[in-house]
Amino acid sequence: MAPDTSTQIHNIGYRSYEGARLGRSYARKSLYSQSLRGAYGLGRSAKSKVLPMILFAVMCIPALIIVAVAIAVPGSTELPIKYTTYALTTQMIIGLFLASQAPQSVSRDLRFKTVPLYFSRPIERVDYVVAKYAAMASALFILTATPLLIMWIGALLAKFDFADQTKGFAQGLVSVLLLSVLFAGLGLVMAALTPRRGFGVAAIIAMLLIPYGAVTAVQGVAYSAGSTGPIEWMGLFSPITLIDGMQTAFLGATSAFPGGEGPSTGAGFVYLLVILALIAGSYAALMARYRKAGL
């Protein structure tokens, strides 16, 4: 009788891992890098790159036009728009970028229940939240700071005063840094509330537009009625007007409030405290959300 050869044992060369154990720090950096690249569609499909790259280009085109006009007009000594004004002027683009990319960063992990898989590796809840928060803030900072850099380089090429332009550029960077951290926190909290990306997009747009519209309307009514006292305090109730009031009080910006008068320095400290409280609150809310999601 012939021997049965239908079952065989093969030596396929399994060996134990002998390389370096990179640990939490490496995992956190990798998650940050992957999330930042993903915000611009890098490492993803070509379809995923279209919207963020279009928004990035649309964000930069006005800066190029501003520089071209400043260079072309004889006798110009400064740019036609302040560095601190640019982000507020293009707030719709920033809002669309945040609404499209914040849910992409966190909603898919919640929808497909991959968060527990992250926590099964040498990474903890704080690592996940910090990496996602830092990546979204970095993506927004790149989006908002790049046009300011274009304007600054263009101003220097036009031989405008170096000290004035550098001061304005630095003030603009401080403004968009605070804006990026604030918006990233609020956007991620809204996106993390639901695993459905569409609901996250709608929630972020509503969070940015509804308070801004309400605050602007009430400020306009108060200004028309001659009651200017409440105008500076109404700005505390919208993310956009918070940044506007803060940079008007501390960074020499021109306010978009009715009448062009922003909050005083004393009120500006309140604006800054509210911004910092919202940032800390967003971080705490994300930590609480992922305490449950990580189970």
Secondary structure by P-SEA (a helix, b strand, c coil): ccccccbbbbcccccccccccccaaaaaaaaaaaaaaaaaccccccccccaaaaaaaaaaaaaaaaaaaaaacccccccccccccccccaaaaaaaaaaaccccccaaaaaacaaaaaaaccccaaaaaaaaaaaaaaaaaaacaaaaaaaaaaaaaacccaaaaaaaaaaaaaaaaaaaaaaaaaaaaaaaccccaaaaaaaaaaaccaaaaaaaaaaaaaaaacccccccccccccaaaaaaaaaaacccccccccccccccaaaaaaaaaaaaaaaaaaaaaaaaaaaaaac
